[in-house]
Amino acid sequence: MFLEHYRSALAGWLAQARGLLINPKPQEVVLGHSPGIFLGYRISRSGLSPDRKLRRRMARRLRLAARRGDQALMRSIHSYRGILCFPDR
Protein backbone atom coordinates (compact mmCIF):
# COMPACT_ATOMS: atom_id res chain seq x y z
CA MET A 1 0.00 0.00 0.00
CA PHE A 2 1.12 3.55 -0.73
CA LEU A 3 1.16 4.81 2.87
CA GLU A 4 2.88 1.73 4.26
CA HIS A 5 5.78 2.27 1.85
CA TYR A 6 6.26 5.85 3.05
CA ARG A 7 5.89 4.84 6.68
CA SER A 8 8.75 2.35 6.36
CA ALA A 9 10.88 4.90 4.49
CA LEU A 10 10.23 7.49 7.19
CA ALA A 11 11.00 4.99 9.94
CA GLY A 12 14.31 4.17 8.25
CA TRP A 13 15.24 7.83 7.94
CA LEU A 14 14.33 8.54 11.57
CA ALA A 15 16.43 5.60 12.76
CA GLN A 16 19.44 6.52 10.64
CA ALA A 17 19.47 10.32 10.79
CA ARG A 18 18.01 10.96 14.22
CA GLY A 19 18.42 7.72 16.15
CA LEU A 20 14.67 7.53 16.80
CA LEU A 21 12.32 4.56 16.66
CA ILE A 22 8.63 4.68 15.81
CA ASN A 23 6.31 3.03 18.32
CA PRO A 24 5.11 -0.15 16.56
CA LYS A 25 1.73 -0.25 18.29
CA PRO A 26 -0.12 2.65 16.58
CA GLN A 27 1.01 1.77 13.06
CA GLU A 28 -2.40 0.90 11.73
CA VAL A 29 -3.30 2.35 8.35
CA VAL A 30 -7.04 2.74 7.93
CA LEU A 31 -9.15 3.87 5.02
CA GLY A 32 -10.10 7.53 4.79
CA HIS A 33 -13.83 6.92 5.01
CA SER A 34 -13.64 5.59 8.56
CA PRO A 35 -13.46 8.27 11.31
CA GLY A 36 -10.51 8.48 13.66
CA ILE A 37 -9.70 10.06 17.01
CA PHE A 38 -6.75 12.44 17.30
CA LEU A 39 -5.99 14.69 20.30
CA GLY A 40 -9.52 14.35 21.65
CA TYR A 41 -11.27 15.16 18.39
CA ARG A 42 -13.20 12.86 16.10
CA ILE A 43 -12.00 13.41 12.54
CA SER A 44 -14.37 12.33 9.80
CA ARG A 45 -15.58 13.38 6.39
CA SER A 46 -18.21 15.58 8.00
CA GLY A 47 -15.57 17.53 9.97
CA LEU A 48 -14.13 17.76 13.45
CA SER A 49 -16.02 17.24 16.69
CA PRO A 50 -15.04 16.44 20.27
CA ASP A 51 -14.94 12.70 20.89
CA ARG A 52 -17.14 10.98 23.48
CA LYS A 53 -14.44 10.77 26.10
CA LEU A 54 -13.78 14.51 25.92
CA ARG A 55 -17.51 15.31 26.11
CA ARG A 56 -18.01 13.05 29.16
CA ARG A 57 -14.98 14.51 30.94
CA MET A 58 -16.12 18.04 30.15
CA ALA A 59 -19.65 17.42 31.49
CA ARG A 60 -18.28 15.89 34.70
CA ARG A 61 -15.90 18.80 35.28
CA LEU A 62 -18.62 21.36 34.59
CA ARG A 63 -20.88 19.68 37.16
CA LEU A 64 -18.04 19.83 39.71
CA ALA A 65 -17.41 23.49 38.89
CA ALA A 66 -21.12 24.28 39.31
CA ARG A 67 -20.98 22.85 42.83
CA ARG A 68 -18.10 25.20 43.67
CA GLY A 69 -20.05 28.30 42.63
CA ASP A 70 -20.95 30.56 39.73
CA GLN A 71 -17.48 32.05 39.28
CA ALA A 72 -15.85 28.63 39.06
CA LEU A 73 -18.49 27.54 36.56
CA MET A 74 -17.94 30.62 34.38
CA ARG A 75 -14.16 30.09 34.40
CA SER A 76 -14.65 26.48 33.30
CA ILE A 77 -17.10 27.46 30.57
CA HIS A 78 -14.66 30.04 29.20
CA SER A 79 -11.89 27.47 29.26
CA TYR A 80 -13.92 24.82 27.44
CA ARG A 81 -15.16 27.39 24.95
CA GLY A 82 -11.59 27.69 23.69
CA ILE A 83 -11.34 23.93 23.31
CA LEU A 84 -14.65 23.63 21.49
CA CYS A 85 -13.99 26.58 19.16
CA PHE A 86 -10.57 25.22 18.15
CA PRO A 87 -11.70 23.29 15.04
CA ASP A 88 -13.31 26.41 13.54
CA ARG A 89 -10.04 28.32 13.42
Secondary structure, 3 states (H helix, E strand, C coil): CHHHHHHHHHHHHHHHHHCCCCCCCCCCCCCCCCCEEECCEEEECCEEEECHHHHHHHHHHHHHHHHHCHHHHHHHHHHHHHHHHHHHC
